[in-house]
């Protein structure tokens, strides 16, 4: 991967944001259900006073286009539904993404179910992509994690995960009964995990100009 080392910093696998994406089991829900993906290569522009969101670039390895990271955002409705990866609206190919370890295990175990439909699903998904990338807005105003937003986002994610994992998955899928201690440990662990997720999102995706350059 060729890039200008004096202008950009490359986030490698040991970057906390990247590592967290791979390890946190809860993020398998984001990947599999919501289709939220993180590209394998993220470049961050050095030495500018822009916000981190504005300094983030995602290179397409197929056509070498350097996409502004804000192309994939909540306000563009392109942050989710990226199950097959990030779509390059320049060459029409897919920018490779990281994969969460839990997602990987779930995909391997369930492969006999989805394997036969993968190509047709991917074709259908690809055909839908160009329409999603018309009329993009590239600014950094819609950060749900800014200010104290990370607490709200983190806690709602944590409680959602508590409900899904402790109340649904463990009793129904893993046949573990719901007990006082299981509820208590879930109520502590998931919101804490959610908060750490929210904080990392605030810290590493889009920080406001004021907080970053104080
Ligand atoms: Zn491309």
Boltz pocket constraint, residues with backbone or C-beta under 6 A from the ligand:
constraints:
  - pocket:
      binder: B
      contacts: [[A, 60], [A, 61], [A, 62], [A, 63], [A, 64], [A, 65], [A, 88], [A, 89], [A, 90], [A, 91], [A, 92], [A, 93]]
      max_distance: 6.0
